[in-house]
Amino acid sequence: MRGESDEKDERSFDVNAIDEVQILREPLALINLKKKNEETGEEELASRLDHCKAKATRHIFLIRHSQYNLDGRADKDRTLTPLGREQAELTGQRLASLGLKFDQIIHSSMTRATETTEIISKHLPGVKKISTDLLREGAPIEPDPPVSHWKPEAVQYYEDGARIEAAFRNFIHRADVKQEEDSYEIFVCHANVIRYIVCRALQFPPEGWLRMSLNNGSITHLVIRPNGRVALRTLGDTGFMPPDKITRT
């Protein structure tokens, strides 16, 4: 578990700064009921609700970064290994082979995720890249059942957990009501973040996040329908890699 669960991110994050409109899911939540015209009643409410319903499907591709130097003392020293760079190339080739029109690549600001993104993006020319601190690695929530080999301080769950939950709320939601076509978005981040997001998106107990295992450079595919239903198409897929290139460090 070293490398994915023992790092404490000492940055501070204002989770209240998240755009509230982005995290809302139900159309009813987008309407200010206090402004409802009592004379027109339910008919006007139904009309307003119709204008707030999503029309498109979002495809979320969660990519775990490639293998990196575990001996690095600081984040800047935890660069990709030669094998890690090969893995990123393979992941980029796989994503390109899908023939999808990707809208953007949002990635963790940590070195290993940034380097993985740079390699992947070579296979997806023209797709914009966005760096965010919200997707940095951390301890999302105390796992159940607990594990003996990893016991972060309680404060880490409060600090990292709030940030990773904010990442989930900010990025995993229905399409904007103005979005007309289906979208395909890539998120390059970390195993703990991806596992927590999968649990939250599927409405599973988030404390079970540590029961899943993800290979380096793996692809997890979530689909968010206009009605809010979420489906998991793939979890940690590395079937496109030769067996001797697969790692989970």
Contacts in CASP RR format, 6 or more apart in sequence:
PFRMAT RR
TARGET T0000
AUTHOR 0000-0000-0000
METHOD contacts of the structure
MODEL  1
MRGESDEKDERSFDVNAIDEVQILREPLALINLKKKNEETGEEELASRLD
HCKAKATRHIFLIRHSQYNLDGRADKDRTLTPLGREQAELTGQRLASLGL
KFDQIIHSSMTRATETTEIISKHLPGVKKISTDLLREGAPIEPDPPVSHW
KPEAVQYYEDGARIEAAFRNFIHRADVKQEEDSYEIFVCHANVIRYIVCR
ALQFPPEGWLRMSLNNGSITHLVIRPNGRVALRTLGDTGFMPPDKITRT
1 147 0 8 1.000
1 149 0 8 1.000
1 150 0 8 1.000
2 70 0 8 1.000
2 249 0 8 1.000
3 70 0 8 1.000
3 137 0 8 1.000
3 249 0 8 1.000
4 137 0 8 1.000
4 190 0 8 1.000
4 191 0 8 1.000
4 192 0 8 1.000
5 138 0 8 1.000
5 139 0 8 1.000
5 150 0 8 1.000
5 152 0 8 1.000
5 192 0 8 1.000
6 150 0 8 1.000
6 152 0 8 1.000
7 137 0 8 1.000
7 138 0 8 1.000
8 138 0 8 1.000
8 139 0 8 1.000
8 152 0 8 1.000
8 153 0 8 1.000
8 156 0 8 1.000
8 159 0 8 1.000
8 160 0 8 1.000
9 136 0 8 1.000
9 137 0 8 1.000
9 138 0 8 1.000
9 159 0 8 1.000
9 160 0 8 1.000
9 163 0 8 1.000
11 133 0 8 1.000
11 136 0 8 1.000
13 133 0 8 1.000
13 134 0 8 1.000
13 162 0 8 1.000
13 163 0 8 1.000
13 166 0 8 1.000
15 162 0 8 1.000
15 163 0 8 1.000
15 165 0 8 1.000
15 166 0 8 1.000
18 166 0 8 1.000
18 169 0 8 1.000
18 170 0 8 1.000
19 170 0 8 1.000
21 30 0 8 1.000
22 169 0 8 1.000
22 170 0 8 1.000
22 173 0 8 1.000
23 169 0 8 1.000
23 170 0 8 1.000
23 173 0 8 1.000
24 30 0 8 1.000
24 173 0 8 1.000
25 173 0 8 1.000
25 174 0 8 1.000
25 228 0 8 1.000
27 49 0 8 1.000
27 52 0 8 1.000
27 53 0 8 1.000
27 54 0 8 1.000
28 49 0 8 1.000
28 52 0 8 1.000
30 52 0 8 1.000
30 177 0 8 1.000
31 45 0 8 1.000
31 48 0 8 1.000
31 49 0 8 1.000
31 52 0 8 1.000
33 45 0 8 1.000
36 44 0 8 1.000
36 45 0 8 1.000
37 44 0 8 1.000
51 177 0 8 1.000
52 177 0 8 1.000
53 177 0 8 1.000
53 226 0 8 1.000
54 174 0 8 1.000
54 175 0 8 1.000
54 176 0 8 1.000
54 177 0 8 1.000
54 179 0 8 1.000
54 226 0 8 1.000
54 227 0 8 1.000
54 228 0 8 1.000
55 175 0 8 1.000
55 177 0 8 1.000
55 179 0 8 1.000
55 180 0 8 1.000
55 226 0 8 1.000
56 175 0 8 1.000
56 179 0 8 1.000
56 180 0 8 1.000
56 181 0 8 1.000
56 182 0 8 1.000
56 183 0 8 1.000
56 226 0 8 1.000
57 175 0 8 1.000
57 182 0 8 1.000
57 183 0 8 1.000
57 223 0 8 1.000
57 224 0 8 1.000
57 225 0 8 1.000
57 226 0 8 1.000
58 173 0 8 1.000
58 174 0 8 1.000
58 175 0 8 1.000
58 182 0 8 1.000
58 183 0 8 1.000
58 185 0 8 1.000
58 223 0 8 1.000
58 224 0 8 1.000
59 100 0 8 1.000
59 182 0 8 1.000
59 183 0 8 1.000
59 184 0 8 1.000
59 185 0 8 1.000
59 221 0 8 1.000
59 222 0 8 1.000
59 223 0 8 1.000
59 224 0 8 1.000
60 171 0 8 1.000
60 172 0 8 1.000
60 185 0 8 1.000
60 187 0 8 1.000
60 221 0 8 1.000
60 222 0 8 1.000
60 223 0 8 1.000
60 224 0 8 1.000
61 95 0 8 1.000
61 102 0 8 1.000
61 184 0 8 1.000
61 185 0 8 1.000
61 186 0 8 1.000
61 187 0 8 1.000
61 219 0 8 1.000
61 220 0 8 1.000
61 221 0 8 1.000
62 187 0 8 1.000
62 189 0 8 1.000
62 194 0 8 1.000
62 197 0 8 1.000
62 198 0 8 1.000
62 219 0 8 1.000
62 220 0 8 1.000
62 221 0 8 1.000
62 222 0 8 1.000
63 91 0 8 1.000
63 95 0 8 1.000
63 116 0 8 1.000
63 120 0 8 1.000
63 186 0 8 1.000
63 187 0 8 1.000
63 188 0 8 1.000
63 189 0 8 1.000
63 217 0 8 1.000
63 218 0 8 1.000
63 219 0 8 1.000
63 220 0 8 1.000
64 189 0 8 1.000
64 190 0 8 1.000
64 191 0 8 1.000
64 194 0 8 1.000
64 214 0 8 1.000
64 215 0 8 1.000
64 216 0 8 1.000
64 217 0 8 1.000
64 218 0 8 1.000
64 220 0 8 1.000
64 236 0 8 1.000
65 80 0 8 1.000
65 108 0 8 1.000
65 110 0 8 1.000
65 112 0 8 1.000
65 113 0 8 1.000
65 115 0 8 1.000
65 116 0 8 1.000
65 188 0 8 1.000
65 189 0 8 1.000
65 190 0 8 1.000
65 216 0 8 1.000
65 217 0 8 1.000
66 80 0 8 1.000
66 81 0 8 1.000
66 83 0 8 1.000
66 84 0 8 1.000
66 85 0 8 1.000
66 86 0 8 1.000
66 87 0 8 1.000
66 88 0 8 1.000
66 91 0 8 1.000
66 112 0 8 1.000
66 115 0 8 1.000
66 116 0 8 1.000
66 119 0 8 1.000
66 216 0 8 1.000
66 217 0 8 1.000
67 80 0 8 1.000
67 81 0 8 1.000
67 83 0 8 1.000
67 84 0 8 1.000
67 87 0 8 1.000
67 216 0 8 1.000
67 247 0 8 1.000
67 249 0 8 1.000
68 78 0 8 1.000
68 79 0 8 1.000
68 80 0 8 1.000
68 81 0 8 1.000
68 84 0 8 1.000
68 111 0 8 1.000
68 112 0 8 1.000
68 115 0 8 1.000
68 249 0 8 1.000
69 77 0 8 1.000
69 78 0 8 1.000
69 79 0 8 1.000
69 80 0 8 1.000
69 81 0 8 1.000
70 78 0 8 1.000
70 249 0 8 1.000
71 77 0 8 1.000
72 78 0 8 1.000
75 110 0 8 1.000
75 111 0 8 1.000
76 111 0 8 1.000
77 111 0 8 1.000
78 110 0 8 1.000
78 111 0 8 1.000
78 112 0 8 1.000
79 111 0 8 1.000
79 112 0 8 1.000
79 115 0 8 1.000
80 88 0 8 1.000
80 112 0 8 1.000
80 115 0 8 1.000
80 116 0 8 1.000
80 119 0 8 1.000
83 245 0 8 1.000
83 247 0 8 1.000
84 116 0 8 1.000
84 216 0 8 1.000
84 247 0 8 1.000
85 115 0 8 1.000
85 119 0 8 1.000
86 245 0 8 1.000
87 216 0 8 1.000
87 217 0 8 1.000
87 241 0 8 1.000
87 245 0 8 1.000
87 247 0 8 1.000
88 115 0 8 1.000
88 116 0 8 1.000
88 119 0 8 1.000
88 120 0 8 1.000
88 217 0 8 1.000
89 119 0 8 1.000
89 123 0 8 1.000
90 217 0 8 1.000
90 240 0 8 1.000
90 241 0 8 1.000
90 245 0 8 1.000
91 116 0 8 1.000
91 120 0 8 1.000
91 217 0 8 1.000
91 218 0 8 1.000
91 219 0 8 1.000
91 240 0 8 1.000
92 119 0 8 1.000
92 120 0 8 1.000
92 122 0 8 1.000
92 123 0 8 1.000
92 124 0 8 1.000
93 123 0 8 1.000
93 240 0 8 1.000
94 219 0 8 1.000
94 240 0 8 1.000
95 102 0 8 1.000
95 120 0 8 1.000
95 123 0 8 1.000
95 124 0 8 1.000
95 186 0 8 1.000
95 219 0 8 1.000
96 123 0 8 1.000
96 124 0 8 1.000
100 184 0 8 1.000
101 184 0 8 1.000
102 124 0 8 1.000
102 127 0 8 1.000
102 184 0 8 1.000
102 185 0 8 1.000
102 186 0 8 1.000
103 127 0 8 1.000
103 183 0 8 1.000
103 184 0 8 1.000
103 185 0 8 1.000
104 127 0 8 1.000
104 128 0 8 1.000
104 129 0 8 1.000
104 130 0 8 1.000
104 185 0 8 1.000
104 186 0 8 1.000
105 117 0 8 1.000
105 120 0 8 1.000
105 121 0 8 1.000
105 124 0 8 1.000
105 127 0 8 1.000
105 128 0 8 1.000
105 129 0 8 1.000
105 130 0 8 1.000
105 185 0 8 1.000
105 186 0 8 1.000
105 187 0 8 1.000
105 188 0 8 1.000
106 129 0 8 1.000
106 130 0 8 1.000
106 131 0 8 1.000
106 132 0 8 1.000
106 135 0 8 1.000
106 171 0 8 1.000
106 185 0 8 1.000
106 186 0 8 1.000
106 187 0 8 1.000
106 188 0 8 1.000
107 113 0 8 1.000
107 114 0 8 1.000
107 116 0 8 1.000
107 117 0 8 1.000
107 129 0 8 1.000
107 130 0 8 1.000
107 131 0 8 1.000
107 132 0 8 1.000
107 135 0 8 1.000
107 187 0 8 1.000
107 188 0 8 1.000
107 189 0 8 1.000
108 114 0 8 1.000
108 131 0 8 1.000
108 132 0 8 1.000
108 133 0 8 1.000
108 135 0 8 1.000
108 136 0 8 1.000
108 137 0 8 1.000
108 188 0 8 1.000
108 189 0 8 1.000
108 190 0 8 1.000
108 193 0 8 1.000
109 131 0 8 1.000
109 132 0 8 1.000
109 133 0 8 1.000
109 135 0 8 1.000
109 136 0 8 1.000
110 136 0 8 1.000
110 137 0 8 1.000
110 190 0 8 1.000
113 135 0 8 1.000
113 188 0 8 1.000
113 189 0 8 1.000
113 190 0 8 1.000
114 131 0 8 1.000
116 188 0 8 1.000
116 217 0 8 1.000
117 129 0 8 1.000
117 188 0 8 1.000
120 186 0 8 1.000
120 188 0 8 1.000
121 127 0 8 1.000
121 129 0 8 1.000
124 186 0 8 1.000
127 186 0 8 1.000
132 167 0 8 1.000
133 163 0 8 1.000
134 163 0 8 1.000
134 164 0 8 1.000
134 166 0 8 1.000
134 167 0 8 1.000
134 170 0 8 1.000
134 171 0 8 1.000
135 167 0 8 1.000
135 187 0 8 1.000
135 189 0 8 1.000
135 190 0 8 1.000
135 193 0 8 1.000
136 163 0 8 1.000
136 189 0 8 1.000
136 190 0 8 1.000
136 193 0 8 1.000
137 189 0 8 1.000
137 190 0 8 1.000
137 191 0 8 1.000
137 192 0 8 1.000
137 193 0 8 1.000
138 156 0 8 1.000
138 160 0 8 1.000
138 161 0 8 1.000
138 163 0 8 1.000
138 164 0 8 1.000
138 190 0 8 1.000
138 192 0 8 1.000
138 193 0 8 1.000
139 152 0 8 1.000
139 156 0 8 1.000
139 157 0 8 1.000
139 160 0 8 1.000
139 161 0 8 1.000
139 192 0 8 1.000
140 157 0 8 1.000
140 160 0 8 1.000
140 161 0 8 1.000
140 164 0 8 1.000
140 165 0 8 1.000
140 192 0 8 1.000
140 193 0 8 1.000
140 195 0 8 1.000
140 196 0 8 1.000
140 206 0 8 1.000
140 209 0 8 1.000
141 157 0 8 1.000
141 161 0 8 1.000
141 196 0 8 1.000
141 206 0 8 1.000
141 207 0 8 1.000
141 209 0 8 1.000
142 157 0 8 1.000
142 207 0 8 1.000
143 207 0 8 1.000
143 208 0 8 1.000
143 209 0 8 1.000
143 210 0 8 1.000
143 211 0 8 1.000
144 205 0 8 1.000
144 207 0 8 1.000
144 208 0 8 1.000
147 210 0 8 1.000
164 192 0 8 1.000
164 193 0 8 1.000
164 196 0 8 1.000
164 197 0 8 1.000
165 200 0 8 1.000
167 193 0 8 1.000
167 197 0 8 1.000
168 196 0 8 1.000
168 197 0 8 1.000
168 200 0 8 1.000
168 201 0 8 1.000
171 187 0 8 1.000
171 197 0 8 1.000
172 197 0 8 1.000
172 200 0 8 1.000
172 201 0 8 1.000
172 222 0 8 1.000
172 224 0 8 1.000
173 224 0 8 1.000
174 224 0 8 1.000
174 225 0 8 1.000
174 226 0 8 1.000
174 228 0 8 1.000
175 182 0 8 1.000
175 183 0 8 1.000
175 224 0 8 1.000
175 226 0 8 1.000
191 213 0 8 1.000
191 214 0 8 1.000
192 209 0 8 1.000
194 214 0 8 1.000
194 220 0 8 1.000
195 209 0 8 1.000
195 210 0 8 1.000
195 212 0 8 1.000
195 214 0 8 1.000
196 206 0 8 1.000
196 209 0 8 1.000
197 222 0 8 1.000
198 204 0 8 1.000
198 209 0 8 1.000
198 212 0 8 1.000
198 220 0 8 1.000
198 222 0 8 1.000
198 232 0 8 1.000
198 235 0 8 1.000
199 205 0 8 1.000
199 206 0 8 1.000
199 208 0 8 1.000
199 209 0 8 1.000
200 206 0 8 1.000
201 222 0 8 1.000
201 224 0 8 1.000
201 230 0 8 1.000
201 232 0 8 1.000
202 230 0 8 1.000
202 232 0 8 1.000
203 230 0 8 1.000
212 235 0 8 1.000
213 248 0 8 1.000
214 220 0 8 1.000
214 235 0 8 1.000
214 236 0 8 1.000
214 248 0 8 1.000
215 236 0 8 1.000
215 238 0 8 1.000
215 241 0 8 1.000
215 246 0 8 1.000
215 247 0 8 1.000
215 248 0 8 1.000
216 238 0 8 1.000
216 246 0 8 1.000
216 247 0 8 1.000
216 248 0 8 1.000
216 249 0 8 1.000
217 238 0 8 1.000
217 241 0 8 1.000
218 236 0 8 1.000
218 237 0 8 1.000
218 238 0 8 1.000
219 234 0 8 1.000
219 236 0 8 1.000
219 237 0 8 1.000
219 238 0 8 1.000
220 232 0 8 1.000
220 234 0 8 1.000
220 235 0 8 1.000
220 236 0 8 1.000
220 237 0 8 1.000
221 232 0 8 1.000
221 233 0 8 1.000
221 234 0 8 1.000
221 237 0 8 1.000
222 230 0 8 1.000
222 231 0 8 1.000
222 232 0 8 1.000
222 233 0 8 1.000
223 230 0 8 1.000
223 231 0 8 1.000
223 232 0 8 1.000
223 233 0 8 1.000
224 230 0 8 1.000
225 231 0 8 1.000
238 246 0 8 1.000
END
